[in-house]
Amino acid sequence: MKVSCLQENLAKGLNIVGRAVAARTATLPVLTHVLLATDSGRLKIAATNLELGINCWVGAKVEDEGAITVPARTFTELVALLPPDRVDLELNIRTQTLRVTSSRTDNNIKGIDAQEFPIIPTFEADGAAYIDAGALKNVINKVVFAAATDESRPMLTGVLTRLEGDRITLAASDGFRLSVCSTALKEPVAEARTILIPARAVSEVARIVGDQEEPVAISVTPSRGQVLFHMANVDLVAQLIDQRYPDYEPIIPRKTETRVVINTADLLKACRQASIFARDASDTMRLQIKPGEDLEPGVVRIMARADETGDNQSQLEASITGPEMEIAFNVKYLIDVLSVMSTPQVAFESNGARSPGVFKPVGEDNFLHVVMPMHMPK
């Protein structure tokens, strides 16, 4: 193998695949490596930990074909420190050593035969669903943060993804909150499918897709055990979670008595202020909701108190229908959902202190977030 490419492109490719590199404690040493291989006049960079795999292609001048795996950490750190110039890669097949030269820098990195690197599935267009890249990134960001990080219930660490008709719907829950968002596909799918994708993989897709203009293709491998996201110069493959996801529909209240429409930015700012005090009180924050009288607007009081720190109270005007009420939430959950709201106003709906709170962007009907209430502090 003899290849030349720009340092900037090589560093970017390594950054993209880096999240899929296995920890140094991996049982297979090759999983701590990145694969470098020539592929149709380009350089392919790949990494996998057997649960997540990423292929990335960068522009290159290929003089001789070939492939090698090199330690990911060593190679990535080296490339990051090379001058912004041309980087030459040349493989000594006999010693399985990669010579890396750039400007006045000359390095030799010992590798492992590329044949020991696991095969990462490649994209096949048959049966794929296509979605606008910006729309996919948006729907992921509104859902993925609600997935659980605790592995005790593996199904909750995933994002339930439903492809049906001309819509894609994502849902995630950690047992205390639920986020559901949908958006349009570029064209209807022939077969409806529901798959459970690890939240980590979904987050990586949002990170990699960036400001890409080309649509993203989503396909399930023939074995139905993996999902593949085909992006511009990048393929991401993830093992699906083979567990049944809880039915979340009953959690969403069908009717609510109290509805509040309030400025999103003002409520977010008030919640952030309250969090300073709430963190010493199990992150508990109270909302006091009082409808307006006559020509007076409704009022929402956001309160947090900690015995050792002090207390905080903010008062915001709002449009309120229904009876007055008081409810407590984990303030971090509210900050998370308000941070991804893209509309000037947000609607909050609930049936009382012991009922879930539902948050929706005013003017959009494709996103809702449900938060379970906390025990009301005295």
C-alpha positions in Angstrom: 0.0 0.0 0.0 1.3 3.4 -0.9 -1.1 6.4 -0.4 -1.0 10.1 -0.1 -3.6 12.4 1.4 -4.0 15.7 3.1 -3.4 15.8 6.9 -6.7 17.7 7.4 -8.7 15.0 5.7 -6.9 12.2 7.4 -7.4 13.8 10.9 -11.1 14.4 10.2 -11.6 10.8 9.1 -9.9 9.5 12.2 -12.1 11.8 14.4 -15.2 10.4 12.8 -14.4 6.7 13.3 -12.7 7.2 16.7 -15.9 6.7 18.7 -16.2 3.2 17.4 -12.7 2.1 18.6 -12.8 -0.4 21.4 -11.3 0.3 24.8 -7.7 -0.8 25.3 -8.9 -3.6 27.5 -10.7 -5.3 24.6 -10.1 -9.0 24.3 -9.2 -8.7 20.6 -6.2 -6.3 20.1 -7.3 -5.6 16.6 -10.4 -3.8 17.9 -8.2 -1.1 19.4 -6.9 -0.5 15.8 -8.2 1.4 12.8 -8.2 -0.1 9.4 -6.6 1.8 6.6 -7.4 0.3 3.1 -7.4 1.5 -0.4 -10.9 1.5 -2.0 -11.8 2.6 -5.5 -9.1 5.4 -5.6 -9.9 6.6 -2.0 -8.6 5.7 1.4 -11.0 3.9 3.7 -10.7 4.4 7.4 -12.7 2.0 9.6 -13.2 1.1 13.3 -15.4 -1.2 15.2 -16.0 -2.5 18.7 -18.4 -5.2 17.4 -21.4 -3.2 18.6 -20.7 -0.1 16.6 -18.8 0.1 13.3 -17.9 3.2 11.2 -16.5 3.3 7.7 -15.2 6.6 6.4 -13.7 7.5 3.0 -11.3 10.3 2.4 -9.8 11.6 -0.9 -6.3 10.2 -1.6 -3.8 9.5 -4.3 -3.4 5.8 -4.5 -0.2 4.5 -6.0 -0.3 0.9 -4.7 -3.3 -1.0 -3.3 -3.3 -2.5 0.2 -4.6 -2.5 3.7 -3.3 -2.5 7.3 -4.6 -1.9 10.8 -2.7 0.4 13.1 -3.2 1.3 16.8 -5.9 3.9 16.8 -4.6 6.1 19.7 -1.1 6.2 18.4 -2.0 7.0 14.8 -4.6 9.5 15.7 -2.4 11.4 18.1 0.4 11.4 15.5 -1.7 12.7 12.6 -3.1 15.5 14.8 0.4 16.8 15.4 1.6 16.5 11.8 1.9 19.8 9.8 -1.1 20.7 7.6 0.5 19.3 4.5 0.5 16.1 2.5 0.9 12.8 4.4 2.4 9.8 2.8 1.5 6.3 4.0 3.6 3.3 2.8 3.1 -0.3 4.0 6.0 -2.7 4.5 4.1 -6.0 4.0 6.8 -8.2 5.3 7.0 -6.5 8.7 3.4 -5.2 8.8 4.8 -1.7 9.5 3.2 1.5 8.2 5.7 4.3 7.4 4.1 7.8 7.9 6.0 10.7 6.4 5.0 14.4 6.2 7.3 17.3 5.6 10.4 16.6 7.8 8.6 14.0 9.9 9.3 10.3 9.5 7.5 7.7 11.6 7.0 3.9 11.6 4.0 2.3 13.3 3.7 -1.4 13.8 0.3 -2.9 12.8 -1.8 -6.0 12.6 -2.7 -7.8 9.4 -5.9 -6.3 7.9 -7.4 -9.8 7.5 -7.8 -10.0 11.2 -10.1 -6.9 11.2 -13.8 -7.8 11.5 -15.9 -7.2 8.4 -18.2 -4.2 8.7 -21.4 -4.6 6.5 -21.6 -2.3 3.5 -24.7 -0.3 2.3 -27.2 -1.9 0.0 -29.9 0.4 -1.4 -32.6 -2.3 -1.6 -35.3 -1.5 0.9 -33.6 1.6 2.3 -35.5 4.6 3.6 -34.2 8.1 2.8 -34.5 11.2 5.0 -33.3 14.7 4.8 -30.1 15.0 6.8 -31.1 18.1 8.7 -34.5 16.6 9.6 -32.8 13.4 10.9 -30.4 15.4 13.1 -33.3 17.5 14.4 -35.5 14.5 15.3 -32.5 12.7 17.0 -31.6 15.7 19.1 -35.2 16.0 20.4 -35.3 12.4 21.5 -31.9 10.8 22.3 -31.3 12.6 25.6 -34.3 10.9 27.2 -32.8 7.4 26.7 -31.5 5.6 29.8 -27.8 5.3 30.6 -28.3 2.6 33.2 -27.7 -0.8 31.7 -30.0 -2.6 34.2 -32.8 -2.3 31.6 -31.1 -2.6 28.3 -34.2 -1.9 26.2 -34.4 1.6 27.7 -30.8 2.4 26.5 -32.2 2.3 23.0 -34.2 4.6 20.7 -37.3 3.0 19.3 -37.4 3.8 15.6 -40.5 3.2 13.5 -40.5 3.5 9.7 -44.0 3.5 8.4 -45.5 5.1 5.3 -43.8 8.4 4.7 -42.9 9.0 8.3 -40.1 8.1 10.7 -40.9 8.2 14.5 -38.3 8.1 17.2 -39.1 7.5 20.9 -36.8 7.2 24.0 -37.5 6.9 27.7 -35.5 6.3 30.9 -38.6 5.4 32.9 -39.0 9.0 34.3 -39.5 10.9 31.0 -40.5 10.1 27.4 -39.6 11.9 24.2 -41.4 11.2 20.9 -40.7 13.0 17.7 -41.5 12.2 14.0 -40.7 13.7 10.6 -41.2 13.0 7.0 -39.2 10.6 4.8 -38.2 11.5 1.3 -40.5 8.8 0.0 -42.8 6.2 1.5 -41.3 2.8 2.6 -42.6 -0.4 1.0 -42.5 -2.2 4.4 -43.2 -0.9 7.9 -40.4 -1.6 10.3 -39.8 -1.0 14.0 -36.3 -1.4 15.3 -34.5 -0.6 18.6 -31.2 1.2 18.0 -28.7 1.9 20.8 -28.9 5.6 21.8 -25.1 5.9 21.5 -25.3 4.9 17.9 -28.1 7.4 17.2 -26.1 10.1 18.9 -23.1 9.3 16.6 -25.3 9.7 13.5 -26.4 13.2 14.6 -22.7 14.1 15.3 -21.4 12.7 12.0 -24.2 14.0 9.7 -23.3 17.6 10.7 -24.4 20.1 8.0 -24.6 17.4 5.3 -26.9 18.3 2.4 -27.4 14.9 0.9 -30.2 12.7 2.2 -29.3 9.9 4.7 -30.2 6.3 3.8 -31.3 3.9 6.6 -31.3 0.2 6.0 -31.5 -3.0 8.0 -29.0 -5.7 7.1 -30.4 -9.0 5.6 -29.8 -10.7 9.0 -32.1 -8.0 10.6 -29.6 -7.8 13.4 -28.0 -4.5 12.4 -29.0 -1.1 11.1 -26.9 0.9 8.7 -26.9 4.7 8.2 -25.4 5.7 4.8 -24.1 9.3 4.8 -21.8 11.3 2.6 -18.5 9.4 2.7 -19.5 7.7 6.0 -21.3 4.5 6.8 -22.3 3.7 10.4 -23.5 0.2 11.4 -24.9 -0.6 14.8 -26.1 -3.9 16.4 -29.8 -3.7 17.2 -31.1 -4.3 20.7 -33.0 -7.6 20.6 -35.5 -6.8 23.3 -39.2 -5.8 23.4 -39.6 -2.1 24.1 -42.3 -1.1 26.6 -45.6 0.2 25.2 -45.3 4.0 25.8 -48.7 5.0 24.4 -50.6 4.6 27.8 -48.1 7.0 29.5 -49.3 9.9 27.3 -52.4 11.6 28.8 -55.2 11.8 26.3 -57.0 14.6 28.1 -55.6 17.3 30.4 -57.4 19.8 32.6 -54.7 22.6 32.9 -52.9 24.0 29.9 -50.1 26.6 30.1 -48.6 28.5 27.1 -45.4 30.3 28.0 -42.3 31.8 26.5 -39.8 29.0 25.9 -36.6 31.1 26.5 -38.0 32.7 29.7 -39.0 29.4 31.2 -35.6 27.9 30.3 -33.8 30.7 32.0 -36.0 30.5 35.1 -35.3 26.7 35.3 -31.6 27.2 35.0 -31.7 29.7 37.8 -33.8 27.3 39.9 -31.3 24.5 39.2 -28.6 26.3 41.2 -30.6 25.8 44.4 -32.4 22.6 43.3 -29.2 20.6 43.0 -28.9 20.5 46.8 -32.5 19.3 47.1 -32.6 16.3 44.8 -33.0 18.6 41.8 -36.6 19.3 42.8 -38.3 22.3 41.4 -41.9 23.4 41.9 -44.3 25.1 39.5 -47.2 27.0 40.8 -49.7 27.7 38.1 -52.5 30.3 38.6 -54.9 31.3 35.8 -55.5 35.1 35.3 -58.5 36.9 36.5 -60.5 39.5 34.5 -57.8 41.2 32.3 -54.9 40.0 34.4 -52.6 37.4 32.7 -52.0 34.0 34.2 -48.9 33.5 36.4 -46.4 30.7 36.7 -44.0 30.7 39.7 -40.9 28.6 39.4 -39.4 27.8 42.8 -36.5 25.9 44.2 -35.3 25.6 47.8 -32.4 24.0 49.6 -32.0 24.2 53.4 -28.3 24.9 53.3 -28.1 27.0 50.1 -31.2 29.2 50.1 -34.1 29.6 47.7 -35.1 30.9 44.4 -38.3 32.2 42.8 -39.1 33.4 39.3 -42.5 34.7 38.2 -43.6 34.5 34.5 -46.7 35.6 32.7 -48.5 32.9 30.7 -51.8 32.0 29.0 -53.5 29.5 31.3 -56.7 27.6 30.9 -58.1 25.2 33.5 -57.8 25.0 37.3 -54.7 26.3 39.2 -52.3 23.7 40.3 -48.9 23.0 41.8 -46.5 20.3 40.6 -42.8 19.3 41.2 -40.3 18.1 38.6 -36.7 17.2 38.3 -35.4 20.6 37.0 -32.7 18.9 34.9 -35.4 17.1 32.9 -37.1 20.4 32.1 -33.8 22.1 31.1 -33.1 19.1 28.8 -36.4 19.4 26.9 -36.6 23.1 26.8 -33.1 23.3 25.4 -34.3 21.4 22.2 -37.5 23.3 21.8 -37.3 25.3 18.6 -40.5 27.4 18.9 -40.8 30.7 20.8 -43.6 29.3 23.0 -44.0 26.0 24.7 -47.3 24.4 26.0 -47.4 22.5 29.3 -50.3 20.3 30.1 -51.2 18.3 33.2 -54.0 16.9 35.3 -52.4 17.7 38.7 -49.5 17.1 41.1 -49.6 13.4 40.7 -50.1 13.3 36.9 -47.4 13.4 34.2 -46.6 16.8 32.6 -46.7 17.0 28.8 -44.5 19.6 27.0 -45.2 20.5 23.4 -43.8 23.2 21.0 -46.6 25.6 20.1 -47.1 25.5 16.4 -45.6 22.0 15.8 -47.5 18.8 16.2 -44.6 16.3 15.6 -43.0 16.4 19.0 -44.0 15.8 22.6 -42.2 15.2 25.9 -43.7 13.6 29.0 -42.1 14.1 32.4 -43.2 12.2 35.5 -43.8 14.4 38.6 -41.7 14.3 41.8 -42.9 14.1 45.4 -43.9 17.6 46.4 -41.4 19.0 49.0 -43.0 20.6 52.0 
